[in-house]
Amino acid sequence: MSWVQELARPEIVALEPYRHAAWEPSLERLHANELPWRPADDDSAAGLNRYPEPQPRALVERLAQLYSVPRDCVLVGRGSDEAIDLLTRTFCRAGRDAVLVCPPTFGMYSVCARIQGAEVAQAPLLAADGFALDGDAVLARCVPGVKLVFLCSPNNPTGNLLDESQILRLARRLAGRAMVVVDEAYLEFAARPSLARLLAQLPNLAILRTLSKAYGLAGARCGALIADPEVIALLRKIIPPYAIPQLTLEAALRHLTPDALAASRAHLAVLMQERQRLTDALPRLPGVTRVWPSDANFLLAEFNDAGAALARSREARLLVRDARGYPGLGRALRITVGTPEQNGRLLEAWG
């Protein structure tokens, strides 16, 4: 039995997956109980009356190319959230297993665990060290029931990259015991290569990527899990057979062409300039007590009166994220970097 089978829920290992209708696009379809006519206003390439291709080959190949990994290391899902849920359901037995998170961090890791009935262990980031990863605390809390360690880098909501050497140390120390899942949703905004390049050396490493942030496709809901092929094969057993809607597939393929990627890079360059503009300007505003360095497309700022700052931003018709509910962030707001005009309006509202 492989390390993946040893780590995963035995009932998932033994599961006979649902067998969807055969995908043979060269033949006319009378085998999937679909309506043979398109809706009158349907201008999609394949027709919305037809089920989409399960794990669409063209999209898997395009994402494998984008992320520089083999195609059998890629699972496409509805944003990163679906991959988080699939990992939790595959590896965590209700009432017996656990995930480990490092707060303050993205809330879906804990939500998915609790939905599954798994425990949530915590090893908080070190706020005094710029929200650094406490590798020793992670290891100390990784009791045998912990099957997944979720690390967000750059971290949401703090914006900082986690130390790569610490992440790799954890992956090595937890080999055969737990999956180390690194959420790289914001990596395009940081000056660091993906840890996916080390997957062959560290098969218990898994990487979450998304088209929602840097590629402007949040509404399309398309993300990818990059992991060892055996992990991908196991998760394919439980992902819904038609997980990627046809319109999402077509939108993603359109926005992953060379011209579209060049446009995304141009937007990214403007956003990085605007991030620096806000980083420089916010600390000079009255009421702002601290702005944390960011490697993401947002900034975390602390205020004397965060509630008043929220009210003033709303008066300027701008929404920022109230981060005061996160542990240790009782006076903080998270500000997504917007257009130059939006950022100027926000600075004026708080000036």
N, C-alpha and C positions, 0 to 999 in steps of 0.2 A: 504494500500500500504506500502511495506517495505521501509527501509531507502535506500536500494540499488536501488529500482525502482524510489524512489524520486530523487536520485542523478543522475542516468543514463539518457541518452537521451531517451525521450519517444518513439521515433520511433524504437529504439533498443529493448526496453522493449516489444513493440508490434510486433516486427519482427517475422515472421514465417520463421524459418531457412530452409536452403536447406536440402532436405532429400536424403542423399547418399544411394548407394546400400546397402542392408542389409548385415551385417557381420555374416555369418554362415559358418565357416571354415570346418565343417564336411560334407558340401554338395559341389558338383561340380558346378562351377560357369558358368552359362549361362545367367547372369542377369545384367552385368555391361559393356557390349560392349568391352570386352578385347579380345586380340588375344589369342587363346588357346595354342600357342606354345611359349616356352621360346626362347630368343635370343641364338645363338649358344654358346657364351662364358659366359653365365649367370651362375654363381656359387652361387648365393644368396640362402638363405634357402627357401624363399617363392616363388621366381620367380619374376623377374622384369616386366613380362608381366601382372602381377596382381596389382591392386590398393592395397596400404597398408591399414592396419587396422586404421580407424579413432581413434585418441587418444588411441594408443595401450595399452591394459590393462596391459600386462606384464611390459611395461616400466613405466606406471603410478605407478604401485605397487612398482616397484623397486626404483623409485625416492621418493615415499612417505616413504619408509623404510629408504632410505639414509638420508632424511631430517627430519625424525621423525614426520611426520604429517599424518592425515587421507588421504586416496586416493581421497576423493571427494573435497579435498582442493588443488589439483594439476591439472594444465593445462600444457601440454607439447607443446612447440613450437620450432621454428627455432631460437635458441639462445634467449638471453634476448630481442633482438631488436624486435622480433615479439610481445612479451608480452607488450612492451612499446607502440607499434603501436596499438594493440588491446585495451588497456586501454584508450588510447587517443581517439580512434574512438568511444568507447562505452560511455564515460562520457562527452566528450566535443562537444558542438554544434558549428559549424563554425560561426565565427563572433560574438559569444555571450559569450562563456566560455573561461577559461584560465587554463594553468598549471603554477606551480611555481617551479623554479629551483634555485640552490644555486651555482653560479659560483665562481671559475673555477670548472667545473664538466663535466661529460660525455655529449657529444654534441647531442646524439640521442634524448634526452628528448625534446629539443627545436625543432629539425628537425621534429620529428613526430607531434608536436603541430602545427608547421607552415604548414605542408602538410595538416593537418586537417582543417586549417583556424582558429585555436585557438590562443589566445594571450599568450604571455610568460611573466610572472611576475618574478622578480628576488629579492632574498635576499642574497647578496654575503656572502661567508664565510669570517671569520675574519682572514686575513693573519697575523696580528700582534699577534694573539693568536694561531698560528699554524694551520690556516685554520679551526678554530672551527665554529660550527654551531651557527648562531645568531637566537635563537628561538624567541625572541621578534620581530625581524624584519620579520621573516616568518609569525607570527601571524598578524602583522600589515598590511602585504601585501596580506593576504588571504581575499580579498573582496569576496562577495557572488558568483561571477562568477568563482572563482578558484575551480576547481573540483579535481585536482590531484596535490599533492606535491611530487616531486621526490627528494629523498635523497640518495646519493651514499656513502656507508660505508662498507669497506674502499673506500675513494673517489678517483676517477680518474679525474685528473692526480696527485693529491697531495699525495696520499697514506695513509692518516690518517683516523683512525676510528672517526666517529662522536659520540658525547656524547650520550650514550643510554638514560639517564634520560631526555635529551632534546627531543629526538625522541618520547619517550613515552608521554611526556607532550603534544607535538604537536598532537599526535594521539588522546589523550583524549579531548583536547580542540577543535579539528576539527571534532569530532564524529558527524555524520549526515550532515556535511557540505562538507567534502572533504575526498578523499582517500589519505593516507600517504603511498607512495610507496618507500620501502627501497631496493635499489639495492645492493645485497650482492655477487656480482660476484667474489669478491676477498676475501671472508670471510675465506676460508680455509687457507689463509696465515696469519691470525690474531688469537690472543688468546682470542676469544670471542664467546659464543654460538649464534646461530641464533635467531633473534627476532621472528621467526616463532613459537617459544614456547609460545608466548603470544597472538597468533591469537584468541583464544577463548575469551580472555578478551577484545581484541581490534579489533572488526570485520572490522573496516575501515582501518586496516593495511594490506598491501600487500607486499610480499617479492619476489624479483627476484633472481633466482639462475641459474647457468649455468655449463655445463660440459666443456666449452671451456678453462678454465684456469687451475685449479688444476688437472683436469682429462685428459688433453692433447687431447681434442676432438674439437678444434676450427674448424677444417675442416669439421666435421660432422654436425655442426650447430644444437645443441640440448640444450635447456634450459627449465626452468620451472617457472611458476608463482604459488606462494603459496598464497592463499587468502580464504576468507569466501566462503563456498560452493555456496551461491547464486551469488556471483561475478563470480565464475568459470562457473556456469551454464549460466550466461548471456554472457560471452565471448565465450563460446562454440557455441553460435548462429552465431558468425561472423567469427570465425577462418575457414580457408579453410578446406573442408571435409577431405582431405588427406594431412595434413600439414607435417607429418613426413615421409620422403622418406624411402623406405624399407632398403636401405643400411645404413642410419642413425640409424634406429631402431636396426638393427642387430649389428652395431658397438657399440652402447650405451649399449646394453644388454651384449655384450662380455666384455666390460670394467667396468661393475658394478658387476662382480662376486667377491667373496672374494679374490681370488688370484690377480685379476687385481687391486682391491682396495688396497691391501697390496703393490703392486708395485708402485701405485700412492703415497702412504704414504712415501715410500722410496725416490722417486724423490723429494717429498716435503721437506723432511729432508735435502737433499743436497742443494736444492734451498734456504732454510732458512739460511744455513751456508754461502752460497755464497752471499746472501743479506747482511749478517753481514760483510763479507769480503769487499764488495764494500762500505758499510756504513763507515767502518773504513779507507779504503784506499783513497777514492775520496777526502775527505777534505785536504789531504796532497799533492795533486797534484797542480802544478802551474796553475793558471787561474781559479780554482774552488773556488767560494766564499761562497757557502753554499750547504749543503745536508740536505734535509728535512727528518725527521724520517718517516719510512714507515711500514705499516702493510699489504702491498700488495706484488705482485711479481715484483715490479718495484721501482725505486727511482727517485725522482725529485731533480735535481741539478741545481744550478745557476752558471754562468760563467762570467768572465770579457768579454769574446768574444765568445758567444755561436756559432756564425757562423763559427769561426775558429775551434772550437771543433767538430762541425758537419763535417767539411771538413776532419779533421784528422781521425775521426772514419770511414768515407767512404774510405779513403786511406787504412785503415786496413780491408776493406771489411766487415764493420759492420754498420748496420743502427740503429740509435737511433731516438727517436721521437722529432721533433722540437715543443716545447711547448710555443714558444714565442707568438703565436696567442691568447693564453688564457689571460683574463684580469688579470693584475697584475703580469704576468710571462714573462716579456719582455726579460729576460736573461736566461731562463730556458730550459733545455732538460729533457726528460723523458727516463730513461734507464731501459729496461726490463732485469731482471736478467737472464743471460744465463748459459751455461755450464761453468765449471771451466776454460776450455781452452779459450772460448770466452771472459769471464770476464777478464782473464789475458791479452789477446790481446788488449782489450779496455783500460785497465789501462796503458799498455805500450804505446799505441798510444797517450794517453793524458799526459804521464809522462814527 
